[in-house]
Amino acid sequence: MERTVVLITGCSSGIGLGLAVRLASDLSRRFKVYATMRDLAKKERLLASVRGCHAGTLEILQLDVTDPLSLAAAAQQVLEQHVDVLVCNAGVGLMGPLETCSHQAMKTIFDVNVFGTIGTIQAFLPSMKRRKAGKIIVSSSVGALQGIPFNAVYCASKFAVEGLCESLAVTLQQFNVHVTLIECGPVNTSFLANLQSTAAEGSALQGLDPQTRALYSQYLQHCQSLFHDVAQDTEEVLQVFLEAICAPCPPLRSFTTQFFMPLARLKLTSPDGSEYVRAMHKFVFSAGEAQGDRA
């Protein structure tokens, strides 16, 4: 049986690592996995996770999605000369008041999340078109569908990827290439810890007005509570990726959680956005405001 060739970006941790392990360890050996990461020094965790159950099913490649030469080199190392399923998972976050976000930090977000995704698709799409077959699966976020306080630049980058994929999906129907966005909520991975957060940059925060500092403090408390209460285990999220990989015709969007759907629906039921803005403000800041009123 011919194996399904899957290339995954961002496999040093989190969803990328977990997905590579699940596919490479498949008991039926249905998949040949190319797990890629920017820094190969981090591959030991992946190797330890598969525990030797990957003979012939896993290759680890160096790939920096922001480097066109790295993308070209990785494509050349795919022995089968094609990829059946491309999983664009590499991504970074940026959290904090907009005034504290440096130009370089914002540029990095767009270089990885937007241009990195575009470049990765560009590297592997031509062979999918020639073969009239393929799936492009992109790790997305609730922050791609709705603006989240103090995540303005991150959300902007993810909104861009939504537009990219939605546009591609229409055209690629002609080529039997399916595009799927996996809309993730909070997940118990290292993503939150790896955020390029301005929280530690005391000097930048001290330059803000007191009201913005207070709102940001409330948001951080909300964020911690949200991850504590509703964050999903990685395995639960991986199941949604697996369904998209195995489905003959996966949908444009698959959601790992329904928790945020009431907020998302407000953007359709109240197109001018006012209802959404009020609801999101209440969702994030109402607890802190209530405490302030009691004080």
ChimeraX attribute file (.defattr): number of C-alpha atoms within 10 A of each C-alpha:
attribute: neighborCount
match mode: 1-to-1
recipient: residues
	/A:1	6
	/A:2	8
	/A:3	13
	/A:4	17
	/A:5	21
	/A:6	24
	/A:7	28
	/A:8	26
	/A:9	28
	/A:10	24
	/A:11	29
	/A:12	23
	/A:13	17
	/A:14	16
	/A:15	25
	/A:16	23
	/A:17	24
	/A:18	19
	/A:19	25
	/A:20	30
	/A:21	23
	/A:22	18
	/A:23	22
	/A:24	25
	/A:25	23
	/A:26	14
	/A:27	11
	/A:28	10
	/A:29	18
	/A:30	16
	/A:31	23
	/A:32	25
	/A:33	28
	/A:34	26
	/A:35	27
	/A:36	27
	/A:37	24
	/A:38	20
	/A:39	14
	/A:40	14
	/A:41	10
	/A:42	13
	/A:43	20
	/A:44	10
	/A:45	13
	/A:46	19
	/A:47	16
	/A:48	10
	/A:49	15
	/A:50	19
	/A:51	10
	/A:52	9
	/A:53	16
	/A:54	19
	/A:55	11
	/A:56	11
	/A:57	19
	/A:58	22
	/A:59	17
	/A:60	19
	/A:61	24
	/A:62	19
	/A:63	25
	/A:64	21
	/A:65	27
	/A:66	21
	/A:67	16
	/A:68	16
	/A:69	12
	/A:70	16
	/A:71	21
	/A:72	16
	/A:73	14
	/A:74	19
	/A:75	19
	/A:76	13
	/A:77	12
	/A:78	17
	/A:79	10
	/A:80	10
	/A:81	11
	/A:82	20
	/A:83	24
	/A:84	23
	/A:85	26
	/A:86	24
	/A:87	26
	/A:88	24
	/A:89	23
	/A:90	24
	/A:91	23
	/A:92	19
	/A:93	24
	/A:94	23
	/A:95	23
	/A:96	24
	/A:97	22
	/A:98	15
	/A:99	10
	/A:100	19
	/A:101	18
	/A:102	12
	/A:103	8
	/A:104	8
	/A:105	16
	/A:106	17
	/A:107	12
	/A:108	20
	/A:109	23
	/A:110	23
	/A:111	20
	/A:112	21
	/A:113	27
	/A:114	22
	/A:115	19
	/A:116	24
	/A:117	25
	/A:118	18
	/A:119	19
	/A:120	24
	/A:121	18
	/A:122	14
	/A:123	16
	/A:124	22
	/A:125	21
	/A:126	12
	/A:127	16
	/A:128	21
	/A:129	15
	/A:130	11
	/A:131	14
	/A:132	14
	/A:133	18
	/A:134	25
	/A:135	25
	/A:136	28
	/A:137	25
	/A:138	26
	/A:139	21
	/A:140	25
	/A:141	20
	/A:142	23
	/A:143	20
	/A:144	21
	/A:145	19
	/A:146	21
	/A:147	19
	/A:148	19
	/A:149	19
	/A:150	17
	/A:151	17
	/A:152	18
	/A:153	23
	/A:154	24
	/A:155	24
	/A:156	20
	/A:157	23
	/A:158	26
	/A:159	20
	/A:160	17
	/A:161	23
	/A:162	22
	/A:163	12
	/A:164	14
	/A:165	21
	/A:166	16
	/A:167	12
	/A:168	15
	/A:169	19
	/A:170	13
	/A:171	12
	/A:172	18
	/A:173	13
	/A:174	11
	/A:175	14
	/A:176	17
	/A:177	23
	/A:178	25
	/A:179	27
	/A:180	25
	/A:181	26
	/A:182	24
	/A:183	20
	/A:184	21
	/A:185	21
	/A:186	22
	/A:187	20
	/A:188	18
	/A:189	15
	/A:190	11
	/A:191	16
	/A:192	18
	/A:193	9
	/A:194	11
	/A:195	14
	/A:196	19
	/A:197	18
	/A:198	18
	/A:199	17
	/A:200	9
	/A:201	11
	/A:202	9
	/A:203	11
	/A:204	15
	/A:205	19
	/A:206	11
	/A:207	11
	/A:208	14
	/A:209	9
	/A:210	11
	/A:211	9
	/A:212	12
	/A:213	16
	/A:214	12
	/A:215	18
	/A:216	20
	/A:217	14
	/A:218	17
	/A:219	19
	/A:220	16
	/A:221	15
	/A:222	18
	/A:223	15
	/A:224	12
	/A:225	12
	/A:226	13
	/A:227	15
	/A:228	12
	/A:229	10
	/A:230	14
	/A:231	17
	/A:232	18
	/A:233	12
	/A:234	16
	/A:235	15
	/A:236	12
	/A:237	23
	/A:238	18
	/A:239	14
	/A:240	17
	/A:241	23
	/A:242	13
	/A:243	12
	/A:244	25
	/A:245	22
	/A:246	12
	/A:247	10
	/A:248	10
	/A:249	14
	/A:250	18
	/A:251	14
	/A:252	19
	/A:253	18
	/A:254	17
	/A:255	19
	/A:256	21
	/A:257	18
	/A:258	10
	/A:259	12
	/A:260	13
	/A:261	12
	/A:262	11
	/A:263	17
	/A:264	17
	/A:265	13
	/A:266	18
	/A:267	17
	/A:268	11
	/A:269	11
	/A:270	11
	/A:271	11
	/A:272	11
	/A:273	12
	/A:274	11
	/A:275	15
	/A:276	22
	/A:277	17
	/A:278	10
	/A:279	15
	/A:280	17
	/A:281	13
	/A:282	13
	/A:283	12
	/A:284	20
	/A:285	18
	/A:286	15
	/A:287	14
	/A:288	18
	/A:289	14
	/A:290	10
	/A:291	9
	/A:292	9
	/A:293	8
	/A:294	7
	/A:295	6
